[in-house]
Every structure is written in structure tokens, then in C-alpha cells.
Amino acid sequence: MTPDEATVLRCSFGIGGVTPMGYEEIARRTGMSREKVRRTERQAMETLRSSGQANAARTFLAENTSADKGATHPRPH
């Protein structure tokens, strides 16, 4: 996973104490375009799925976002 992919996932899903953000806010904070943020998130998710690390990521997310259960993701689907 690239540093950009890791940053986008952290910001998008609120990993590591970061408040979850939408594409626009991530774009402003990183200097990427909104479309670049969207593509980067998609690529990062594909990397996780195909790398065999998906179960570890699910566990990590479950353990680190438990306080946010029931919260909705800030960006529209």
C-alpha cells in the first residue's frame, strides 16, 4: 500500500483517532483532487482485498472504530 493510499483510508474511515472525512475534505487536506482521492481509496481497498490482508484489516477496523459503531460514513455512496 502506498503512503497516499494509507492516508486516504485513515482519513476516510477515521482510523487512528482521525475523524472520518468525505472526499472534499480529504482533497483539501492532502492537496489531491476529489477524483484522485476517490481513485486512491478504491485502489487501496482493492490492494487490501487482493493482498490477503483483508481479515487483518477488518479486525483492525473493528477494534479501532468500535466507538463509532452506528455512525454513518460522511460521504454519499
Secondary structure, DSSP 8 states (H G I E B T S, - for coil): --HHHHHHHHHHHTGGG-----HHHHHHHHS--HHHHHHHHHHHHHHHHHTT-HHHHHHHHHHHSGGGTT---SS--
